[in-house]
Amino acid sequence: MNIETKYKVGDIIYWFCDIDNKIHQAEVLFVNYAGVGYPDINYEVETVCCGEKKTLFIDEYDIIDTDFL
């Protein structure tokens, strides 16, 4: 079963961080998905968030479309 994702490895994605109230951006390092039932898709990124370097998993629905930046 092929699951279509909005983004791929190498794409730059943007999301809002509720902790520091800022929009962050990072390059997608890996796409994680589970296709059982309703697809669960998230994107693995490394970024500096809240003052420290972190590996984060950003849910596809939390990504801000570049048209809205």
N, CA, C and O atoms as a GROMACS GRO file, in nm:
protein
  276
    1MET      N    1   0.084  -0.118   0.000
    1MET     CA    2   0.000   0.000   0.000
    1MET      C    3   0.089   0.125   0.000
    1MET      O    4   0.173   0.140   0.088
    2ASN      N    5   0.071   0.211  -0.097
    2ASN     CA    6   0.145   0.336  -0.104
    2ASN      C    7   0.065   0.446  -0.038
    2ASN      O    8  -0.054   0.464  -0.066
    3ILE      N    9   0.131   0.520   0.049
    3ILE     CA   10   0.068   0.633   0.114
    3ILE      C   11   0.128   0.760   0.056
    3ILE      O   12   0.250   0.775   0.054
    4GLU      N   13   0.044   0.848   0.009
    4GLU     CA   14   0.092   0.973  -0.048
    4GLU      C   15   0.111   1.075   0.064
    4GLU      O   16   0.020   1.099   0.143
    5THR      N   17   0.229   1.135   0.070
    5THR     CA   18   0.257   1.237   0.171
    5THR      C   19   0.272   1.372   0.102
    5THR      O   20   0.305   1.380  -0.016
    6LYS      N   21   0.247   1.478   0.178
    6LYS     CA   22   0.256   1.613   0.121
    6LYS      C   23   0.400   1.656   0.101
    6LYS      O   24   0.430   1.736   0.012
    7TYR      N   25   0.491   1.604   0.185
    7TYR     CA   26   0.630   1.647   0.182
    7TYR      C   27   0.720   1.525   0.172
    7TYR      O   28   0.679   1.412   0.202
    8LYS      N   29   0.844   1.548   0.130
    8LYS     CA   30   0.941   1.438   0.116
    8LYS      C   31   1.072   1.479   0.181
    8LYS      O   32   1.090   1.595   0.218
    9VAL      N   33   1.164   1.385   0.195
    9VAL     CA   34   1.295   1.413   0.252
    9VAL      C   35   1.361   1.525   0.172
    9VAL      O   36   1.363   1.523   0.049
   10GLY      N   37   1.415   1.622   0.244
   10GLY     CA   38   1.480   1.736   0.180
   10GLY      C   39   1.394   1.861   0.173
   10GLY      O   40   1.446   1.971   0.157
   11ASP      N   41   1.261   1.845   0.184
   11ASP     CA   42   1.172   1.961   0.182
   11ASP      C   43   1.188   2.040   0.312
   11ASP      O   44   1.222   1.984   0.416
   12ILE      N   45   1.164   2.170   0.304
   12ILE     CA   46   1.164   2.256   0.423
   12ILE      C   47   1.019   2.271   0.468
   12ILE      O   48   0.931   2.306   0.389
   13ILE      N   49   0.995   2.244   0.597
   13ILE     CA   50   0.859   2.258   0.652
   13ILE      C   51   0.860   2.362   0.764
   13ILE      O   52   0.965   2.391   0.822
   14TYR      N   53   0.743   2.418   0.792
   14TYR     CA   54   0.725   2.522   0.892
   14TYR      C   55   0.614   2.479   0.986
   14TYR      O   56   0.516   2.418   0.943
   15TRP      N   57   0.629   2.510   1.116
   15TRP     CA   58   0.525   2.479   1.214
   15TRP      C   59   0.534   2.580   1.327
   15TRP      O   60   0.637   2.646   1.346
   16PHE      N   61   0.426   2.593   1.403
   16PHE     CA   62   0.419   2.686   1.516
   16PHE      C   63   0.449   2.609   1.644
   16PHE      O   64   0.392   2.502   1.668
   17CYS      N   65   0.539   2.664   1.727
   17CYS     CA   66   0.575   2.603   1.855
   17CYS      C   67   0.496   2.673   1.966
   17CYS      O   68   0.510   2.794   1.986
   18ASP      N   69   0.413   2.597   2.036
   18ASP     CA   70   0.332   2.653   2.145
   18ASP      C   71   0.417   2.692   2.266
   18ASP      O   72   0.374   2.774   2.347
   19ILE      N   73   0.536   2.636   2.279
   19ILE     CA   74   0.619   2.663   2.397
   19ILE      C   75   0.683   2.801   2.388
   19ILE      O   76   0.679   2.877   2.485
   20ASP      N   77   0.744   2.833   2.274
   20ASP     CA   78   0.809   2.964   2.262
   20ASP      C   79   0.732   3.061   2.172
   20ASP      O   80   0.778   3.172   2.145
   21ASN      N   81   0.615   3.019   2.125
   21ASN     CA   82   0.527   3.104   2.043
   21ASN      C   83   0.596   3.160   1.920
   21ASN      O   84   0.583   3.278   1.888
   22LYS      N   85   0.671   3.072   1.850
   22LYS     CA   86   0.740   3.111   1.728
   22LYS      C   87   0.713   3.009   1.618
   22LYS      O   88   0.679   2.894   1.645
   23ILE      N   89   0.730   3.054   1.495
   23ILE     CA   90   0.724   2.963   1.382
   23ILE      C   91   0.866   2.914   1.357
   23ILE      O   92   0.959   2.993   1.344
   24HIS      N   93   0.881   2.783   1.350
   24HIS     CA   94   1.011   2.721   1.324
   24HIS      C   95   1.012   2.660   1.184
   24HIS      O   96   0.906   2.637   1.125
   25GLN      N   97   1.130   2.635   1.134
   25GLN     CA   98   1.145   2.570   1.005
   25GLN      C   99   1.259   2.470   1.014
   25GLN      O  100   1.353   2.489   1.092
   26ALA      N  101   1.251   2.365   0.934
   26ALA     CA  102   1.359   2.266   0.929
   26ALA      C  103   1.343   2.181   0.805
   26ALA      O  104   1.236   2.176   0.744
   27GLU      N  105   1.451   2.113   0.770
   27GLU     CA  106   1.451   2.020   0.657
   27GLU      C  107   1.402   1.884   0.704
   27GLU      O  108   1.441   1.835   0.810
   28VAL      N  109   1.315   1.822   0.624
   28VAL     CA  110   1.264   1.689   0.655
   28VAL      C  111   1.378   1.588   0.638
   28VAL      O  112   1.440   1.580   0.532
   29LEU      N  113   1.404   1.512   0.745
   29LEU     CA  114   1.509   1.410   0.742
   29LEU      C  115   1.452   1.272   0.711
   29LEU      O  116   1.519   1.189   0.650
   30PHE      N  117   1.328   1.248   0.756
   30PHE     CA  118   1.267   1.117   0.740
   30PHE      C  119   1.116   1.133   0.747
   30PHE      O  120   1.066   1.216   0.823
   31VAL      N  121   1.044   1.055   0.668
   31VAL     CA  122   0.898   1.057   0.670
   31VAL      C  123   0.852   0.929   0.739
   31VAL      O  124   0.886   0.819   0.697
   32ASN      N  125   0.773   0.944   0.846
   32ASN     CA  126   0.718   0.831   0.922
   32ASN      C  127   0.570   0.821   0.892
   32ASN      O  128   0.498   0.921   0.896
   33TYR      N  129   0.523   0.701   0.862
   33TYR     CA  130   0.379   0.685   0.841
   33TYR      C  131   0.334   0.545   0.878
   33TYR      O  132   0.405   0.446   0.863
   34ALA      N  133   0.210   0.542   0.927
   34ALA     CA  134   0.143   0.416   0.957
   34ALA      C  135   0.015   0.417   0.874
   34ALA      O  136  -0.065   0.510   0.883
   35GLY      N  137  -0.004   0.315   0.794
   35GLY     CA  138  -0.116   0.314   0.701
   35GLY      C  139  -0.235   0.231   0.745
   35GLY      O  140  -0.325   0.207   0.665
   36VAL      N  141  -0.238   0.187   0.869
   36VAL     CA  142  -0.349   0.106   0.917
   36VAL      C  143  -0.463   0.200   0.955
   36VAL      O  144  -0.446   0.292   1.035
   37GLY      N  145  -0.579   0.177   0.896
   37GLY     CA  146  -0.694   0.264   0.924
   37GLY      C  147  -0.670   0.401   0.866
   37GLY      O  148  -0.645   0.415   0.746
   38TYR      N  149  -0.677   0.503   0.950
   38TYR     CA  150  -0.654   0.641   0.907
   38TYR      C  151  -0.504   0.667   0.908
   38TYR      O  152  -0.440   0.650   1.012
   39PRO      N  153  -0.446   0.709   0.796
   39PRO     CA  154  -0.299   0.727   0.790
   39PRO      C  155  -0.249   0.828   0.893
   39PRO      O  156  -0.305   0.937   0.907
   40ASP      N  157  -0.143   0.792   0.963
   40ASP     CA  158  -0.077   0.880   1.058
   40ASP      C  159   0.059   0.914   0.999
   40ASP      O  160   0.145   0.826   0.986
   41ILE      N  161   0.079   1.039   0.962
   41ILE     CA  162   0.201   1.081   0.894
   41ILE      C  163   0.269   1.190   0.976
   41ILE      O  164   0.205   1.288   1.015
   42ASN      N  165   0.400   1.173   1.002
   42ASN     CA  166   0.476   1.281   1.063
   42ASN      C  167   0.614   1.286   1.000
   42ASN      O  168   0.658   1.192   0.934
   43TYR      N  169   0.680   1.398   1.022
   43TYR     CA  170   0.808   1.426   0.957
   43TYR      C  171   0.914   1.449   1.064
   43TYR      O  172   0.896   1.531   1.154
   44GLU      N  173   1.024   1.376   1.053
   44GLU     CA  174   1.134   1.389   1.148
   44GLU      C  175   1.226   1.503   1.103
   44GLU      O  176   1.269   1.508   0.988
   45VAL      N  177   1.255   1.594   1.197
   45VAL     CA  178   1.342   1.708   1.169
   45VAL      C  179   1.437   1.729   1.287
   45VAL      O  180   1.410   1.685   1.398
   46GLU      N  181   1.548   1.797   1.261
   46GLU     CA  182   1.637   1.844   1.367
   46GLU      C  183   1.639   1.996   1.359
   46GLU      O  184   1.655   2.053   1.251
   47THR      N  185   1.621   2.060   1.474
   47THR     CA  186   1.617   2.206   1.477
   47THR      C  187   1.653   2.255   1.616
   47THR      O  188   1.658   2.178   1.711
   48VAL      N  189   1.678   2.384   1.625
   48VAL     CA  190   1.696   2.447   1.756
   48VAL      C  191   1.558   2.500   1.796
   48VAL      O  192   1.500   2.585   1.728
   49CYS      N  193   1.509   2.449   1.906
   49CYS     CA  194   1.376   2.487   1.956
   49CYS      C  195   1.390   2.514   2.106
   49CYS      O  196   1.444   2.431   2.179
   50CYS      N  197   1.342   2.627   2.150
   50CYS     CA  198   1.347   2.665   2.292
   50CYS      C  199   1.490   2.666   2.344
   50CYS      O  200   1.515   2.632   2.460
   51GLY      N  201   1.584   2.706   2.259
   51GLY     CA  202   1.721   2.723   2.300
   51GLY      C  203   1.810   2.600   2.296
   51GLY      O  204   1.926   2.608   2.333
   52GLU      N  205   1.757   2.486   2.252
   52GLU     CA  206   1.842   2.367   2.243
   52GLU      C  207   1.812   2.287   2.117
   52GLU      O  208   1.700   2.290   2.065
   53LYS      N  209   1.914   2.215   2.068
   53LYS     CA  210   1.899   2.135   1.948
   53LYS      C  211   1.816   2.011   1.982
   53LYS      O  212   1.843   1.941   2.079
   54LYS      N  213   1.713   1.986   1.900
   54LYS     CA  214   1.621   1.875   1.926
   54LYS      C  215   1.587   1.802   1.797
   54LYS      O  216   1.591   1.859   1.688
   55THR      N  217   1.555   1.675   1.811
   55THR     CA  218   1.493   1.598   1.703
   55THR      C  219   1.344   1.596   1.733
   55THR      O  220   1.302   1.553   1.840
   56LEU      N  221   1.265   1.644   1.638
   56LEU     CA  222   1.120   1.653   1.657
   56LEU      C  223   1.048   1.573   1.550
   56LEU      O  224   1.102   1.548   1.442
   57PHE      N  225   0.927   1.533   1.581
   57PHE     CA  226   0.840   1.464   1.488
   57PHE      C  227   0.716   1.552   1.470
   57PHE      O  228   0.632   1.561   1.559
   58ILE      N  229   0.707   1.617   1.355
   58ILE     CA  230   0.602   1.714   1.328
   58ILE      C  231   0.489   1.646   1.253
   58ILE      O  232   0.508   1.593   1.144
   59ASP      N  233   0.370   1.646   1.312
   59ASP     CA  234   0.252   1.586   1.251
   59ASP      C  235   0.217   1.661   1.123
   59ASP      O  236   0.229   1.784   1.117
   60GLU      N  237   0.174   1.589   1.022
   60GLU     CA  238   0.143   1.651   0.894
   60GLU      C  239   0.040   1.763   0.907
   60GLU      O  240   0.046   1.861   0.833
   61TYR      N  241  -0.053   1.750   1.002
   61TYR     CA  242  -0.158   1.851   1.018
   61TYR      C  243  -0.110   1.976   1.092
   61TYR      O  244  -0.180   2.077   1.096
   62ASP      N  245   0.009   1.971   1.151
   62ASP     CA  246   0.065   2.087   1.221
   62ASP      C  247   0.154   2.174   1.132
   62ASP      O  248   0.198   2.281   1.174
   63ILE      N  249   0.180   2.128   1.011
   63ILE     CA  250   0.267   2.203   0.921
   63ILE      C  251   0.190   2.320   0.859
   63ILE      O  252   0.076   2.306   0.815
   64ILE      N  253   0.256   2.434   0.857
   64ILE     CA  254   0.197   2.556   0.801
   64ILE      C  255   0.230   2.561   0.653
   64ILE      O  256   0.347   2.554   0.615
   65ASP      N  257   0.129   2.574   0.570
   65ASP     CA  258   0.148   2.588   0.426
   65ASP      C  259   0.220   2.719   0.398
   65ASP      O  260   0.186   2.821   0.459
   66THR      N  261   0.317   2.719   0.310
   66THR     CA  262   0.395   2.840   0.281
   66THR      C  263   0.308   2.955   0.229
   66THR      O  264   0.349   3.071   0.235
   67ASP      N  265   0.190   2.925   0.177
   67ASP     CA  266   0.099   3.031   0.130
   67ASP      C  267   0.048   3.116   0.246
   67ASP      O  268   0.001   3.228   0.225
   68PHE      N  269   0.057   3.064   0.370
   68PHE     CA  270   0.004   3.134   0.487
   68PHE      C  271   0.113   3.197   0.573
   68PHE      O  272   0.084   3.248   0.682
   69LEU      N  273   0.237   3.195   0.527
   69LEU     CA  274   0.346   3.254   0.606
   69LEU      C  275   0.356   3.402   0.582
   69LEU      O  276   0.442   3.469   0.640
   0.00000   0.00000   0.00000
